[in-house]
Amino acid sequence: MAVKTFAAIYVGSSDLSLDIYEINGKKSFKKIDGISRIIELGKDTYSDGSLSIESIKLVCETLSDFKRKMKEYQVADYRAYATSAVREAENSELIIDAIKRETDIDVRILSNSEQRYMNFKGLVAKYENFHQVASKNTAFIDVGAGSVQISLFDKNNLIVTENIPIGALRIRDYLSMIGSKSGKMDQVIADFVESDIVTFRNIYLNDKEIKNIIAVGEVIKVLKKVLPEIDTTERISKEQFDRVYSRAVKLSPQELTEKYGIPYERATLILPTILIYKSLLNNCKAEDIYAPNLSFCDGIAASYIDEGSRVAFSHDFSEDIVASATNISKRYRCNQSHLDAVSELALKIFDSVKKIHGMGKLERLQLQIAAILHDCGNYISMNNGAINSYYIVENTEIIGLSHKERMEIANIVKYNILYLPSREKIQAELGSCNYITIAKLVAILRIANILDKSHLQKIEDANITLKDDKLIISAVTYDDISLEAGLFESRADFFEQVYGIRPVLRFRRNI
C-alpha cells in the first residue's frame, strides 16, 4: 500500500491546529508536520454566547493558511472538527457556513462525547503504556478550555465517564473579576473547582482509590515547561507536581511567559489547570500523573484510521461504549440478567435479517445500547418507565455517540413500549433522527424484549433463521413460556409491517 498523506484540523476553544500525518502500508501513522495558532474562541462563546465577526474572520484566515499547507504536502484526505467554543455558540451554523464559503473546508461540530472519545482513541494509539497503567484504578483526565472529562478505568475496562463544566479558559474568564476583588485568585479558583470535584467523588468514587491519573490536553504540555530540570516526559510524581504548583502559583502569567517562554495566552490558563489537577489528586488520592505527549489532532488521525479499518488497535473501542451504557443501567438498578438476555436475542435477530434491513455496525451498536438501557426509567416510576427511559438517555452522555445517535437510542427505548406514530406526527420531536432506523430497531427490540417478558430467562437457547417470508425463532426452554408466547403475536405484527416478514415462535420444552 502506498503512503497516504492525511491532515487533521482542530478548531478548538483556545487554538486552531493542523497536523500532517503519513499513513503507510504497515498500518501505522506518524506526524510529519504541524502548525497552530492561538485564537481564544472560547472567550467569545463562554462570555457572550456567540463568536464575534472578528473571530470568525480570524478562523477563516487561519484555515486558509492551513489549506495552503495541505496543498504543499499534497494531502489526500482530511478531517476537520470543531469543539465546545463553536458547539455552544448561538451562531454555530453561521460559523460553519462561513468557513465552507470562505475556505471550502468542511468542518464538523463534535458533541462532547465524540470529542472526548476521539481524544481517547489518540491516547490508545500513541501511548504504548496505556494498558499497563490502566490495569489499576486509573482516571483519564481531559482538561479542556471549556470543561473537564473524567473517565475511570479498572483493569482496562471503562467504568464511568462524566463531563464537568470547569474548563481552564471558562474558569479563568468567569472568576477573574471575583479573584481581583478578593485578592487571592488561587484560593478563589480552588474553592470553585473543589465543589464540583467533591461532588464527582461522592457520586462515583465512594471509597474507591484511584492509583494513577493519565492527563491530556494542550495545557498539560505547558506545565512541563515549569519544571524543566526534571525529566517529565511521561510520569509526574505527586512531589514533582507540588513543585510545579508552588512555582506557578507565585508567578503572574507575564512572569511565566518571560521565565519559561510560555505564550501569554497559555500562561493565563496554567493556574486554573494546575488547581483542577491538584483537586483531582487530593480527592482521588492518586500517586502519579502520566502525561503522554498527545494532541487532539492525534485523536482525529486515530479515529480516521479506525473508521476505515486501516489499523488494528489492541483496544476494542466499541466495548467502552457498551461498558458506559452498562454502568448507566447499574446506576438505575436494572435487572442485569434480563438485559443480557434481551441484548443477546436482539443481536441474534439483527444478524439474522441483515440482508433485509441493510444496517451496519453503528446501528447494531445502537440496538445493543437500547437493549441495555430500555428498562432504566423504571427506577423513577414504573407507571411511565418508557418515557423516563427516554429522558434518561436523552440527558445522559454516552461516550463515543453523537447527539443524533443518542437521541435515536432514546426514541428506540421509548417506542419499545409505546405506540410508534407515523413520521409526520412526530417529526418535530425527532429532529435530525432517522425515523426508519428507529422503526427497524424498535421492531427487533420488541421481539427480543417480549421473549424474556417474565425476566426469568426461561429460554435456554434460540436458533434464529430466515426462511422464505418468515423469521423462524426456534427456542429451547425448561420452563413454561405461555406468557411470552401469548404476547409474541402482537409484537410480530409490527415487525412484519417494518420488514415484510413474519416472526414465528417455535419452542421445544425439555424436561
N, C-alpha and C positions, 0 to 999 in steps of 0.2 A: 504494500500500500504506500502511495506517495505521501510525502509530508504535506499536511494541510495547515494553513495559517488561519488562526481564529482570533477574533477580537472580542474582549469583554468590556462593556461600558457600564459604569455605575454612576447614576445621578443620585448622590447621597444628600444627607441633611447638612453636612459641613464641607463636602468637597465633591468634585467630579473627577472620575478616574477612567483611564483607558489602559488596559494591559493587552499585549500581543502575545499569543501562545503558538507553539508548534505542536500539532497532534500528529504523531508518526505511526508507522506500520507496526511498531512494537506495542501499540495500545497504551501509550503513555503521553503525557503532555508536559511542556516546560515553558516558562515565561521567557521571552526573548527581549522584550522592551516594555516600557510603560511610562506614562506621563499623568500628572494630576494637577488640578487647580483648586485652591481653597475658595469656595463660594458658600457662604453660610445661608443656604436656602431656608434652613430650619428657623433661623432668626425671624424671617418674614412670617412663616406659617404659624409658629408657636405663639407669636405675639399679636399678629394682625389677622390671622385666619386664611391668608392667601398670599401668593407670590406677587411682588410688585412687577411693573412693566420693565423696570431696570434689571431686576434679577432674571426675568425671562430672557431678556436680550443677552445677558452675560452667559446664560446657559446655552443659547443658540450659537453664540460666537465660539464658545469653548468646544461644543460638539462639532462645529465646522472645522476647527483645528484638528480635532480627533479624526474626522473623516479624511483629512489630507494625510494624516499619519497612517491611516488604514490603507490608503491607496499606495503609499510609499512601500508598504510591506505586501502589497497585492493580497490583501485579506480575502479569503474565500467565503467566510461566513462570520456572522457576529450575532451577539445578543446584547440588548441594551435594556437596563432596568432602572426604575426609579423607586424610591422607598418613602419613608414617612413624610418628609417635607412636601413632596408632591401629592402623596396619597391623602394627606389630611387637609390639603389646600382646597378652599371652596372653588377655585378656578382650575382644578386639576385637568379637566377635559380640554380647556382652552390652552393650557401649558403643553399638553401632548400634541395638540393640533398645531400649535405654533412651531414646535420642534420639527414635526414632519414637514410643514410648509417651508421652513427656512433651511433645513439641513437634509431632508429626505431620509432621516434616521427614524426607524420605528422604535419607540420607547414604550415598554410595557410597565404599568404600575403593579408592583408586587403587594400582596397582602402581607401583614406582619408574619403570619405563619410560614408563608412561602419564602420570605426574606431570610428568616432565621434557619429554615430548613436548608436553604441554599448555602448559607454560611457553614452549616454543619457538614454538608457534603464536601465543601472545600477542606474542612478540618480533617475528615476521614481520608480524603485523597492525598493530602500533603503531609499530615503528621503521622509519621511511621509508628510512634509510640502510643497512639490513641488507645488501642485496645488494652495495652498493658496498664496505662494509667486509669482507664475507665473500668478496670476489673474490680477496683474497690469503689466504695461510695464516692462518687465524683459529681461535682456541679460544673456544668458547661455554662460559662457566663459570657454573654454577648452584650457588652455595654456600647450602645449606640448614642447618637446625638439626641434622639427623642425618647428612647426607652431602654430598659434592660430586660433581656430574655434569660431566664434561668431554667436550665434543663438538668434534671437529676438522673444519673445513671448508676446502676448497681449491677455488677457482673456483666457489663457491656450492654445491659438492657435499659431502655429508656423507661423511667418510672413516671415522671411528670414533667411538664414544661409550662411555664407561666410567664406572661409579659407584664412588666411593671412600668408605668409611665414616669420614670425618673431618670431619663437620659441626661448626659452631661451638658449638652447645649441647652436643653429645656430648664435644667436646674440653674445653670449659670444666669440665664436671662430672667428667669422668674424670681430668683432670690437676690439678685444683685442690689436692688433698691433696698430690700429689707436688711441685707447684710451691711450696707453702708451706713444705715441708721443705727444698727445695733453695735457696730464697731468690732464685731468678732465674726467675720464671714465664715470661717471654717466651722465654728460651732453651730451657726445657723443652718448651714448645709447639712452638717452631721445629724442634727435633730430632725430635719426634714426627711433625709434618706432613711434614718433609723426606723421611723414609724412604719414605712412600707416593708422594709426588710424583716422587721419583727413580725408583722402580720403574715408574711410569707412563711417564716419559720414556724409560727404557731399552727398554721393550716397544714403545711406539707412535711415539715421535718419531725415535729414532736420530739422524741428522744433520739432520732437518727443522727449519727455523727458523720459529717462529710469529711473525708480524708484529704481529697485533692480538689483544687479548682483549676479548670482549664479556661484561660482568659483570652478572648479575641476582641477585635475592634481596633479602629485606627489609633485611638489614643494610647492603647497598651504598648504600642511600639514606641511612642514618645516617652513613656515612663522610663523605659530602659536607658534613655539618654541622661536621666537624672542620677544614674548610678553607673557611670562609665568605667570606673576602676574595677568593677566586679563583672565576671562573665555571666551575663544573664540571657544567654542565647535562648535558653528554654526555661529552666527551672528558677523560680524566685522563692527563696525561703521566707518564712514569716519575719525573721530577723532582718533580712535584706529589705523586705517591703517596708518595715517600720522605719528603716533608714531613709528610704525614698520619701516616705510620708514626712519625716522630720525635716528633711531638706525642702521639700516642695511647699510645706505649709508656712515656712518662714520667708519665702521669696514671692515677690509680686510677679505677674505674668511678664512684665517688662524685664525684670531681673532674670527670669528663667530663659527668656529669649536671648539676652545678652550673654549669659554664662554658659548655656548649653546649646545655643544655636537652634533653638526650637522656634518654628514660626509662631508669631504672636497669637494668631487665632487659635492655634493648637495649645499654646501655653495657657490661655484663658480657660481651657477645658480640663486641665490637669487636676486642679483641686477638687472639682466635683467628681471626677473619675476616681481619684485616689480614695475619696471618702466613701464612695459606693463600694469599692473593693474592701476597704477597711471594715465597713459594717458587715459585709458578707463574711469576711474572715472571722470576725468576732462571733457572729451568730451561727455560722456553720462549724466553727472550731476546726477549720481546715489547717493542715500542716504546711502545705506548699501550694504555690501558684505556678502552673505551667503556662508559659506564654509563647506558643509556637508562632513563627513568622507567617502570618496569614492575612490576606486581603479579601475583601468581598468579591473582587474580580476572580480570585481563585475559586470561590464558590460558584460563580457564574460558569467558569470553564468546566468545573467538575460536573455541574448539573447538565451542561451541554453534552458532554461525552456520555453521561449516564442516560440521558433521554434517547440517545441514538444507539445505545448498547455498544459504544465504541471501546469501552474498557470494562473489565470485570472487577468490581470492587470487592474487597473481603467483607464488607458490611452490607447487610440487606436493609436498605433504607425503608422499604415498604413495611417491614416489621416494626419500625419505630412508630409509624402512623397507627398500626394496629395496636401496639403497646399503649400508645397515648389514649386511644379510644377505650381500651380495656380498663385502664386506670380511671377514666371518667365513669365507666359503668360501675366500678367498685365503689367509687365515691358516693354513688346513688344506690348502693346496696342491691344491685341487681342479682338475680339468680344466675351464677356463672355457668352452672351445668346446662341450664336452659339455653343460654346464649351460645354456648359451644355447640349444642345440638342444632340449633337453628342456623348458625353460621355454616356448619358442615353441610347441612341439607341444601341451603341456599346456593352455596358454591357448586355443589354437585349438579343442581338443576341448571345453573348458569352455564356450566361447561357442557352440559348435555344438549342445550339448544343454541350453542354458539353460532352454528351455521345460519340460524334463523334470525337471531337478534342483531348480529353484526357489531356487537360491542367489544371493547378491548380491555386491557389491563386496568385502566383507570376506573371504568365502570364496575369491573369485578371487585376492585378495592372499595369503591363506594358502597356496593351491596354488602360487603363484609362489615364495613363500619356501621351501616344501618342496622344490620342484624345484631351487632354488639350493643348498640345504643337504643334499640326500639322500645325497651321497657323502662328506661331511666326515669321517665316522667311519673311513674307510679310512686316514686319516693315522695313526691309532692302531694299528689292526690290521685287515687285510683279511679275517681269519677271522671277525670279529664286527663288520663295518662298519655294519650296520643298527642294532645295539644301541648301538654307540659314537656313531653319529649322533644317536640318541635322547638319550643322556646329554649330548652337546654342546649340543643345542638346549635341553634341559631346564635346563641350568645357565648358559646364555649369554643375557644381556639383549639383547633386540631392541627398540630404541626404538619406542614407539608401540603396542606389542602388550601386552595384558593377560597375566597368568599363564595364564589359561584358554586364550586364543588361541595362546599359545606352546606350551602342552602339547598342544594339538590338532595343531600342526605336528610336534611331536616324535613323536607317535604315527603321523602320516602317513608320515614318513621311515622309521620303524621297520617298519611293515607294508607299505611299498612292496616290501620283500623277504620279510619273514616272513609266515607264515600268519596271517590275521586271525580270531581266535576269536569266538565269539558274545559279545554284550554281557554276558550273565550271568557268563561265565567271567573276564572282565577288568574288571568293574565297579569293583572295589576300586582298581585301579591307574589307572583312567580318572578317578576323582573327579568333578569337575563338567564334564568334557569331553563334547561331543556325539558320541555313537557314530556316528550317521547321517552327520554331516558328515565324520567321519574316513573312514568306509567309502566315501562318494561321491568324496572327493578322492583316496583311495588308488587306487580303480578307474581314475581318469583318469591319475594319475601312473604307474601300472604300464604302461599302454599307451604313454604318451609316452616313458618310460624305455627300454622294450624296442625302440622304433623307432630308438634310437641305441645299441644294445647294444654294438656294436663301438667306440664312442666316436670314430668316424671321420666322422660326419656324411655318411653315404652318401646320405641323402635330400635332394635339392636343393630340393624344394618338395612341399607336401602340401595338397591340397584336401579339406576335411572337410565332408561333408553328411549330414544326417539324412533318410533316405528309408524310409517305412513303418516296419518294425520293425528296421531296420539303420542302423548308423553307418558310412557308406562313407568310407574313408580312401584317397584316390587319390594315390599317391606317384610322384614323378618322380625317377629315380636314374641316375647314370652308372656305378654300381658294382654288384657282386653283393650283394644283401641277403638271401641264403639264410639267414644266421644269424638276422636279425631276423624274417623271415617264418616260420621254423621254430619260433621261441619265441612268436610272436604269439598263437597259438590258446589257449595256456594262460592268458594274461592276459585274452583275450577272454571266457573262461568266467566269471571273477569280475565283469567289467564287466557282463555280461548278467544275472548274479544281482542286482546292485545296481540297474541301470537298466531291466531288462526289454527291452533292445535289444541286438542282436548287432553288435559291431565287425567290419567286413570290410576286409581289407587288399588293395587292388588297386594294382599298380605297373607302371610303364612304364619300361623301361630305354632311355635314349638312348645312342647310340653316337657 
